[in-house]
Amino acid sequence: MEKIRYTLENLDCAGCAAKAEAAVNKAPWIEKATVDFMNKRLTVHLSDINPNADSDIQKIIDSVLVGVNVVLYEGDDDSSKGAKKRSGHGESCEGEACSCGHEGHAHEHGGEEDERVMLVTTILALVAGAVGIAAHFIEFPAHETVSAAGYIAAILLAGYDVMINGVKSVFKLRLDESALMAIAMVAAAILGEFFEGAMVAVLYRIGEWLEDKAVDNSRESIEALAEIRPDTANVRRSTGVAVIRAEEVETGETILIRPHERIPLDCIVTEGTSDIDSSALTGESLPIAAEPGSELLSGMMNGDGSLTARVTSNYENSAAARIIRLVTESSENKGSAEKFVTRFAVVYTPIVVGLALLIAVVHPLLGFGGWREFIFRSLTFLVASCPCAIVISVPLAFFSAIGGASRMGVLVKGGNFAEQLAKARAIAFDKTGTVTEGKPRVHEIIPGEGFTAEQTAQMAAAAEINSVHPYAQAIREYAGAVENITEYKNYCELAGHGVLCEDSDGRQILCGGGKLMRKYGIEIPEGKSAQAYVACEGRLAGRIFISDSSKAGVKDTVAELKALGVDELTLLTGDGYDSARLVAESVGIENFRAELLPENKVEEIGKMKSRGLVTAFVGDGINDAPVLASADVGIAMGLGSGAAIEAADMVLSSDNLSALPGAIRHFRQAMGVIRFNIAFALAVKAAVLIAAAFGYAPMWAAVFADVGVCLICVANASRLIQPKK
């Protein structure tokens, strides 16, 4: 399934974004299409090959919107540069507003000029309106004519762009917001309600300008993430240090990181010491010490020391690039609230248009009043009915919440996962590397009869020579202090159990957990279970006890999660019962399951979900890919692994659990903001619609119910960009 991304130039209306998404999704050759209003981006997944996809999508957009250009997106994920015109629409659209009538001061073309024109015409409209009001109250010859002229001038100055696009929409048989406002202004003037028409034009212009500013501020806050990824790097070459573009630096090259420079690429320090500020990536305020051997991630800020480092990943796969990509693509995975808004707008608009027609036509025909009165009521009803407050504030709330979470060191792949985490009532944790440090050490070896501790360590290390499991690494480190490790042959790794192989004398060697021993009939002593057992030719050669301390702050995090109402906390591990019990007890987790294979962990998550609990799983994202995928929310630890980020729905970039309670609180707050905005907008609109239907609402009140309510909802949603401490 091919994925194509486009920039939608001049898209400055959330309602228009919803219409575009609904229209594109109807195409039979499209599997799924999502419009990210905040980034003005359309993402399309093709179900069938369509060589004319670009031009066909432009035609679909043209059928529902005015003046929106479809441009193939070929730039970096953190900016719109690199977007290249490939659609048939082609011509520059400087200053042209989209179908909602927005001036487009942030458009790619002529933005600053448009904003100056908008400011001047708004000021002139206010002056003209003030002249109209003054002339209305000050009696002098022809004062009524001067008053009407002032109001008409205000209508034309503040509403010319809306009327132009409204006429275009009407001719294309579309009753969008610009058409409604244009009809309201013109009809008010024809009916002699010049003051009402002027109020509609001026209030709408000011409200839309304020709304656009609020949206742009939120967008700029997210785009500021791009600043964490430097464009250049200082590379050591044979001729000296060269400053080159970061994307041209290859893995393995040596870079110089000067004091107070941002780290351009993921790397390992080879020379020098310094303190590193990682807050841009992890949200952690305390600096971390860097010395030879320390792993650094792109986007971190160097302190006072100068460092030399070896590059471990290229520009595209660096930690900063992955963060930017995660946040900017998160709008493609929409939450149920966002999907509701799209469905709501599709159903709501025809209903209110039908009701407005009933008010305008049925009542005069039945003799309840004159045509002039009920047409005016109908226009007021239509102006108040616009659903922009809901359509724009809900995606903005998700957008701001996800951006705010990134400042806490929590990266989320979409609004649907943010919703799920807010509702999570069960959380399961992997043990090693998640709850514990992931740096286990061998603290005791009890050899079997006829074997020494050194022989047991040597056999275990040789058997585990190729394993990446933390316990295997601990065994190899311990054995290295005994004698050199001799590699064995005929290796057979038994998933979830251990290793079967032969030593240089052809003897069968087994190394793994208790399950492996029982499977091969090896008798193991009762009592405290070991983390690893070694058998030679059917006899127990020894037991290896490995300990791993819990991470700092995990106990406090568990207590916070319980206080937040997370009903079920469970530790899931493949390690032995005793090891699991000790770790669980030390951090305050009552439930634990030990000696689990990967498929057993999936089964445990399934049991939690079967009890009706929204379930999250926190793990390393590599060995736990199946269970991460099976949970409602899969959460990976740390930014060091691209595989971890790919497997999970969410990433704790600080590599510890302390950010998890804050993320739950943050997304619960976001869902509260969304619910309030929807309820508030619907309540105000319902009140004004009812008042308009009965003739008690002036036109300016209808404008407030549209842009005023939208502005309040946008301001409420925008504050999520700054998460609470």
C-alpha positions, -999 to 999 in steps of 0.1 A, spaced: 0 0 0 16 32 -12 17 63 11 18 98 -4 19 130 15 8 164 2 8 200 14 -26 218 11 -16 254 3 -41 280 15 -59 256 38 -68 279 67 -101 265 79 -107 234 101 -141 229 86 -126 229 51 -100 203 63 -129 180 74 -146 184 41 -114 177 22 -107 145 43 -143 132 38 -142 139 0 -108 122 -6 -118 92 15 -147 85 -9 -123 78 -38 -124 40 -45 -86 38 -51 -79 53 -16 -76 30 14 -73 59 39 -68 96 38 -62 120 67 -59 158 67 -37 173 93 -51 208 96 -24 221 119 4 212 94 -18 217 63 -9 182 52 -28 154 35 -16 119 39 -31 93 15 -27 55 15 -35 41 -19 -53 8 -22 -48 6 -59 -22 20 -82 -32 53 -97 -7 71 -119 -29 102 -120 -33 104 -82 -19 139 -79 -43 155 -104 -72 134 -93 -68 145 -57 -66 181 -68 -99 176 -87 -115 161 -56 -103 190 -35 -116 215 -61 -150 199 -59 -154 209 -23 -131 238 -16 -121 270 -33 -85 281 -39 -67 252 -21 -37 239 -40 -25 203 -37 13 201 -36 35 170 -34 53 170 -1 89 161 -5 106 180 23 118 171 58 92 162 84 100 193 104 93 219 78 74 227 47 105 234 26 111 210 -2 74 209 -11 73 208 -49 44 217 -72 32 187 -91 -5 192 -93 -24 204 -122 -37 235 -103 -3 251 -107 -8 289 -106 4 310 -78 -24 319 -54 -10 349 -37 -35 365 -13 -63 342 -23 -83 330 7 -95 295 11 -132 286 10 -137 298 46 -128 333 38 -96 334 58 -70 359 45 -42 335 47 -17 357 63 4 326 70 2 313 34 33 302 16 28 331 -9 26 368 -1 19 362 36 34 394 50 18 416 23 -16 399 29 -13 407 66 -5 443 60 -35 446 37 -57 429 63 -45 452 91 -51 484 70 -85 473 58 -96 463 93 -86 496 107 -104 515 79 -135 493 85 -135 502 122 -132 539 113 -160 537 87 -182 518 113 -175 545 139 -185 572 114 -217 553 107 -225 550 144 -217 587 151 -238 599 121 -267 578 134 -268 596 167 -258 631 157 -285 648 137 -275 669 107 -287 671 71 -285 637 54 -271 621 86 -289 588 78 -273 587 44 -239 593 59 -246 566 85 -256 541 59 -226 549 38 -203 544 68 -218 510 75 -217 499 38 -180 510 37 -173 489 68 -190 459 52 -170 463 20 -136 469 37 -140 441 63 -159 416 42 -147 420 6 -126 388 6 -154 368 23 -179 380 -3 -156 371 -32 -151 336 -19 -187 334 -9 -198 341 -44 -174 315 -57 -189 289 -33 -225 298 -42 -218 294 -79 -203 260 -71 -235 252 -50 -215 250 -18 -230 265 14 -198 269 34 -189 295 60 -178 321 35 -211 317 16 -231 321 48 -213 352 59 -215 368 24 -252 361 22 -257 375 57 -238 407 49 -255 413 15 -290 404 28 -286 427 58 -277 456 35 -306 448 11 -330 446 41 -318 480 53 -300 465 84 -267 482 76 -255 483 112 -261 445 115 -242 439 83 -213 460 94 -211 443 128 -211 409 110 -182 419 87 -160 436 114 -166 411 142 -160 382 118 -128 398 105 -114 405 140 -124 371 153 -109 352 124 -77 371 127 -74 363 165 -83 327 158 -56 324 131 -30 339 155 -39 314 182 -36 285 157 -4 298 143 12 302 178 4 265 185 18 255 151 50 275 157 54 259 191 55 225 175 76 236 146 102 249 172 110 212 177 130 214 145 155 236 163 167 206 183 183 192 152 214 212 141 220 216 104 258 213 106 285 192 123 322 198 130 339 167 114 375 158 120 392 152 86 428 147 77 431 184 68 415 196 100 380 202 113 355 209 86 320 223 91 296 203 68 259 196 65 248 171 92 231 149 66 264 144 48 281 130 79 286 92 77 283 67 105 318 61 120 331 95 114 346 116 142 330 149 152 340 177 175 313 191 198 323 225 211 311 240 244 274 251 244 268 235 209 238 213 203 248 177 195 241 171 157 241 133 155 238 103 178 274 94 189 297 79 215 322 101 233 358 92 227 376 121 243 367 148 268 343 154 296 313 177 300 278 181 314 250 175 290 215 191 290 191 165 277 159 185 285 149 191 249 146 153 244 137 139 277 122 167 297 148 161 325 161 193 340 192 178 356 224 176 334 240 143 328 278 137 329 295 128 296 329 110 295 346 86 271 322 58 264 290 78 271 263 76 245 249 110 234 218 117 213 213 144 187 194 173 201 211 173 235 230 205 244 267 204 254 279 221 285 313 238 292 335 210 280 348 202 245 340 166 233 352 143 205 328 116 195 322 88 170 289 90 150 267 60 155 237 69 133 231 90 103 211 123 102 178 107 91 178 81 119 191 103 147 171 106 179 161 142 171 149 133 136 128 105 151 112 128 176 104 154 150 90 127 127 69 112 155 53 145 165 47 158 130 31 125 119 10 120 150 -20 137 134 -23 108 110 -36 86 138 -68 104 149 -86 98 181 -123 89 184 -131 125 194 -115 138 161 -134 112 141 -166 122 158 -161 158 148 -157 149 112 -188 128 112 -207 155 132 -199 183 107 -211 161 78 -245 154 95 -249 187 113 -246 212 84 -274 198 62 -297 197 92 -292 234 102 -295 245 66 -328 227 63 -340 243 95 -330 277 83 -350 272 51 -380 262 72 -377 294 92 -374 315 61 -402 300 41 -427 280 62 -435 307 88 -444 335 63 -465 310 42 -484 301 74 -490 337 82 -468 340 113 -450 371 100 -435 389 70 -409 376 47 -384 402 57 -385 393 94 -382 356 89 -355 358 62 -335 379 87 -341 353 114 -330 326 90 -298 343 81 -290 349 118 -297 312 124 -273 302 97 -245 324 108 -247 311 144 -248 275 132 -213 272 118 -195 243 136 -160 258 133 -155 260 171 -158 222 175 -141 213 142 -110 234 149 -106 231 187 -107 193 189 -78 186 165 -60 216 179 -63 202 215 -48 168 204 -21 186 184 -12 208 214 -14 180 239 9 158 219 33 187 215 31 194 252 38 158 260 70 159 239 83 186 262 78 161 290 99 135 272 68 116 261 64 109 224 30 98 211 22 85 177 -14 98 175 -44 112 192 -60 77 195 -31 65 217 -34 97 238 -70 89 244 -63 53 253 -36 63 278 -60 88 295 -84 59 300 -58 33 310 -68 14 341 -43 -15 339 -5 -12 332 19 -41 328 56 -37 329 85 -57 316 112 -62 343 147 -60 329 155 -25 316 121 -11 325 116 -15 362 152 -25 368 184 -9 356 189 -36 330 225 -40 341 224 -73 361 255 -87 378 263 -123 388 265 -123 426 267 -160 434 274 -193 416 266 -226 433 283 -255 414 268 -289 410 285 -321 423 318 -326 404 320 -291 391 336 -259 403 321 -224 401 348 -214 375 338 -243 353 301 -234 356 308 -198 347 330 -209 317 304 -233 303 276 -207 307 296 -179 291 306 -201 262 270 -212 257 257 -176 258 286 -162 237 262 -148 210 232 -139 232 221 -102 236 201 -110 268 212 -89 298 217 -120 318 240 -135 292 260 -103 291 264 -104 329 276 -141 328 302 -132 301 314 -103 321 318 -125 352 335 -153 333 359 -130 316 375 -124 350 380 -162 354 396 -172 321 392 -167 284 359 -179 270 361 -208 246 334 -207 219 313 -239 216 297 -254 185 263 -266 171 244 -239 188 206 -242 190 187 -213 206 154 -224 221 132 -193 222 122 -183 257 141 -213 272 178 -210 266 207 -225 246 216 -260 236 252 -266 222 283 -288 224 317 -281 239 350 -289 223 348 -325 236 314 -330 221 295 -330 254 260 -316 254 257 -283 272 225 -267 283 222 -231 297 189 -214 305 161 -212 330 143 -238 350 119 -246 322 148 -257 300 162 -280 327 128 -296 333 123 -300 296 155 -321 294 149 -339 327 176 -322 346 169 -323 383 173 -290 401 174 -284 439 143 -271 457 144 -237 474 155 -204 460 154 -205 422 184 -193 402 183 -169 372 203 -194 351 212 -231 352 240 -250 335 238 -287 327 266 -309 311 257 -343 297 224 -345 316 239 -335 350 234 -301 367 267 -283 365 257 -253 386 232 -225 395 239 -189 387 223 -162 408 220 -128 391 206 -96 406 194 -64 390 185 -34 411 153 -14 404 156 20 388 156 51 410 121 65 415 102 35 403 86 29 437 74 66 437 61 62 402 41 31 411 26 50 441 16 79 417 -1 55 393 -21 40 421 -32 74 432 -43 82 397 -67 53 398 -48 27 378 -65 -3 392 -41 -31 381 -3 -30 380 15 -61 369 51 -72 364 55 -96 334 89 -113 330 106 -143 317 128 -145 347 123 -169 377 97 -166 403 119 -155 432 136 -128 411 102 -115 399 88 -115 434 117 -96 449 116 -69 423 78 -66 424 78 -63 462 106 -37 462 87 -13 440 52 -19 454 37 -39 425 13 -66 439 8 -87 408 36 -104 389 39 -133 365 72 -151 361 89 -175 336 68 -161 307 76 -167 271 67 -138 247 34 -155 238 26 -159 275 29 -121 279 5 -116 251 -19 -139 268 -17 -120 301 -25 -87 283 -54 -104 267 -67 -115 301 -66 -79 313 -84 -66 283 -110 -93 286 -119 -78 320 -128 -46 302 -97 -28 313 -79 -4 289 -44 -18 291 -9 -3 286 23 -23 284 57 -7 291 88 -25 277 120 -21 258 103 -24 224 127 -50 209 122 -83 227 86 -73 236 73 -64 202 44 -89 202 31 -77 236 36 -40 228 14 -46 197 -13 -65 216 -18 -38 244 -41 -9 239 -11 13 243 24 0 238 50 22 255 88 18 248 116 30 270 143 54 256 154 68 223 184 47 217 167 21 195 149 28 163 133 -6 166 118 4 200 102 35 185 88 15 155 73 -12 178 56 11 203 27 36 202 44 58 227 80 64 238 93 76 272 124 93 259 141 97 293 144 59 296 127 58 330 91 55 342 89 89 361 72 106 331 44 81 329 21 95 356 25 130 343 16 118 308 -16 102 321 -25 134 339 -17 155 309 -38 135 285 -67 133 310 -66 171 311 -66 172 273 -97 149 271 -113 172 297 -106 203 276 -120 185 245 -152 175 263 -156 210 277 -150 227 243 -176 204 226 -202 209 254 -196 247 256 -198 252 219 -229 232 215 -246 249 245 -239 284 233 -249 276 197 -281 259 209 -290 290 229 -283 314 201 -300 292 175 -332 290 196 -331 327 202 -325 334 165 -354 312 155 -378 332 177 -363 365 167 -345 374 199 -309 372 186 -293 400 167 -268 392 139 -238 402 160 -248 376 186 -247 350 159 -212 361 149 -201 357 185 -217 322 186 -194 314 156 -160 332 158 -163 342 195 -170 307 208 -144 294 184 -118 318 197 -125 308 233 -123 271 225 -90 276 205 -75 295 234 -86 267 258 -71 240 236 -38 260 230 -28 260 266 -22 222 264 11 231 246 25 240 281 19 209 303 14 214 340 44 207 362 
